[in-house]
Amino acid sequence: MKSTPDILDTRRAFLGRASMGLGGLALASLLDPKLFGAEAGVSGFPNYAAKAKRVIWLCMAGGPSHIELLDFKPQLAKHNGQPMPESLTKGQQIAQLQGKELKILGPQYEFKRWGESGQEMSVLLPHIGRIADDICVVRSMQTEQINHDTAHTLMNTGTPIAGRPSMGSWVVYGLGSESRDLPGFVVMTSEGGGQAQPIAARQWHSGFLPSRYQGVKFHSGGDPVSYVRNPPGVDRQMQSELVDAVGKLNRLQADAIADPEIATRTAQYELAFRMQMSVPELVDFRDEPKHVLDMYGAKGGDGTFASNCLLARRLAERGVRFIHLYHRGWDHHGDIKKGIAVSSKLTDQASAALVQDLKQRGMLEDTLVVWCGEFGRTPMAQGSGRDHHIKGFSMWMAGAGVKPGITYGATDDLGYNAVENPVHVHDLHATMLHLLGIDHTKLTYRFQGRGFRLTDVAGKIVRDVLA
């Protein structure tokens, strides 16, 4: 008859096997840190198979003119200098031209057909034109906010009300981060070409979501993150001991008062410590071949849009979930012909290079790239420039399940109203979340007695732009 095993032997066996299992997990995390992400998402997401793993959002801050870039309007050229039809503009929301005589300003640059798809785009965008077969141009975007700050807030958070979570925060909240050593949501800015309207930090804030989901802004020059290097006399071992000690104190406080922000603080201290190793390597472009640097027109560390685009690719490679680049310089109320040429030259090559680079590395198939401003510009002249415009403007996107080589939607003959397949900001957000495997109606957070979401109470998936 087989004897019953001693309970102590059973316990020893369990503990021995458990310890070997924990050791295996620790070893696996060292060999491949991607196996254990820095931040897990909310239970239940993604809702279905995702096309996109990450988003790179290229924000042309200030309002790029669709009429000079992506929306060919020969009738506008034909009627240059004539009064704008009152039937279009009467009672409409206009920014600085309100109450003034409205005259048509024809396109300042020629358009041509690009690629096998024959998409019509401006001669100001020769590099983006060469990737015409890889991108989807949407000509029927609409928003509700006529001024920069509130328009950015609507585009970034789904509402003009300040203090709500940004889309990057929503995405990281839902899906978590694939990077152990970098934030899940990174923001970078550059400027040049026109008025550089300020971008408030609340545009990448986590709002009422836990603060660990807010975007981390990288500086344009010098160290991208403040205090990423230890001060003189402090080595890595000393820093590690300090982080451990602070973590223990935070855990004691968390046990006492159960504040979730304490856990966030602890996690951010630990992430910051790991970033002291990961960030200097991230921004060191010496391992990039010359032909890649030349493709972007980048040097590295100079704060240009080109360098930020290359850095965005490097962040994407390292598992960062949401990367938001702002180029401030598209606010052309005057001398639009000169200003938009400068802004385009600063951004065209690198925008296209990012798509090409991702494609060559096999990353475009699971990276969603979006190029968009907060609104467009009026068909009416404001002196030698154009005013803000919200009724119809253009953007493009590529990768991760987006149908390439197509133009979707249309504005009227003068580029004023979106008249074919209008796409609201909420629709763009719903489509983006869909590509990430998220049902936009289910990604909610309970706050002050109400369930909130990025798309508020609206939003429909634009299925015609999906491959």
C-alpha positions, 0 to 999 in steps of 0.5 A: 500500500502506497503511503501518504506523502508527508505534508512537509515534503509536499510543501517543500516540493511546491515551494521548490517548484514555485521558486524555480518557476519565478526564477524562470520568469525573471530569467525570461524577462531579462532575456526578452523584456517585451514578454513583460510589458511595463503597463498592462491594459484594462481587462477585456481589451482588445475586443477583437483582432487588431490591425494596429499595435501602435499609433504615430500621430503627426499633428500639423498644428495651426491648420494646414490649408487643404486648398494648397495641399490635398484638395484640388479646387479648379473652380476656386482658381477660376473665381479668384477675387470674386465675392464668396457666395453668401448662400455658403457663408451666411450664418456660418461660424468664421474666426477673424473674417466675421463681418468682413467682405469675403472674397475668393482666394484661388489655390496658390500652387498647382496640383498633379497626379501622383503614383499609380493611384493618381491621387491629386496632391500639391506640388508642395508635397513631392515626397508625400506624393511619391507615397500616394499609393500607400496612403488614404487621403480624406477630404471631408474632415469636419470639426466644431471648434473654430479656435486653435486651443479648443480645436486641438482639445477636441481633436486630442480628447474628443471634447472641447472641455479642458481636463478630459483624457487625451486619445493617447492616454485612452489608448494606453489605458485600454491596451497598456504599453509594450515597452518596459523601459519607456513611457507608453505615450510620448509627445514631441514638438517642433516648429517653423513656417508660420505662427507657432501657436502654443500647445498646452500640456493638457493636450496630452494629459490623462485627465481623470484617468490615473496619471500614469497614462498621461503623455511624456513630453520629450525635449527638442534639444539636449537630453530629451527627458530632464534629469535622465543622467545622474548628478556628479557623485551618484552612481547607478547602484546608489540611484537603485538603492534610493528608488528601492527605498522610496518604493518601500515607503510608498508601499507602506503609505499605499497599505495605509490609505489605499490611494491608487496614485501612490502605485502610479508614483512608485511605478513612475519612479521605477520607469524613470530609473530604467529610462536612465539606461534606455533614453540615451541609447534611444536618442543616439543616432550613430547606429542609423545608416547614412542613407536612413538619415538622408531619407528623413533629412535628419541629423538627430538631437536638433529638435527638427520635425525630421529628427522627431520622425526618425525618433518616432520610428525608434520609439515604435520599434521599442514598443511605445504605444502612442507617439504624438508629434506636433509641428507648430507653424501652419497658422497662415493668416497672411502671406500663405504662399510663402509660409505654407511652402516653408511649412511643407518643406520642413515636414513633407520629406520626413512624413513620407520617409516615416511611412517608407521606413516603417514599410521597409521594416515590415512595421507599417502593417501594424502601425497606424500613421495619421497626418492631420491638423486641428482644422483647415483654412478658408477658401476666402482671402484674409489679405494674402492669407486664409482664416480658420475653417472647420466645415471641410478640410483634409488629412491622410493616414496610412498603414495598419488596415487602412486602404492605400491609394484612395481619396475618400470624401469631398468638399464642394467646388469651392472647398467650403463644405464637406458634401460627400462622406463627411468625417467628424473628429469622433468618427476618426477616433472611432476608426482609430480605436477600431484598428487598434482592436477596441470597440469605441463604445466599450472603452469607458471610464466611470467618473463623477457618476457617468461613464466617459469615453473618447468618442463621447456619445457619438462616432461611427467607424469609417469602414470604407477606408479600411482594407 
